[in-house]
Amino acid sequence: MHFLSATGLFFLAVAGLAYLPGEVLLLFLKRKLSPLEDVCLASSVGLLMSGLVYWLMGFGHQGRLYLLWPVTSLTLFLFLHAIRRKRRRPNLPPSSRRRQTLKNLRQIVRGSCWPALSRLG
């Protein structure tokens, strides 16, 4: 169990310190990339940004404030992602959007649960 919690903490740290700051920059610059390029570039740029922020906070003797960096990048990511999503949303009636959402959820559940359920029977 300790291994799983340590692994989860590691992936949370990678997402908060590497991916999110880079993704915020890519969203701000409005870059269109393939998913693999997006993850690679966001992680690389995010690591550079996190290292620079860590160095600047250490240089200014404010290292204890470094914990605000992932929180700030998450907040900016959610804000920029919400703006981007609002601009791309088609003008469909609410019932049509709800129907499409339910259809997507049904496909996800079928894809993830069907192999497991077929093994039981």
Buried (B, 14 or more C-beta within 10 A) or exposed (E): EEEEEEEEEEEEEBBBBBBBBBBBBBBEEEEEEEEEEBBEBBBEBBBBBBEEBBEEBEEEEEEEEBEEBBEBBBEBBEEBEEEEEEEEEEEEEEEEEEEEEEEEEEEEEEEEEEEEEEEEE
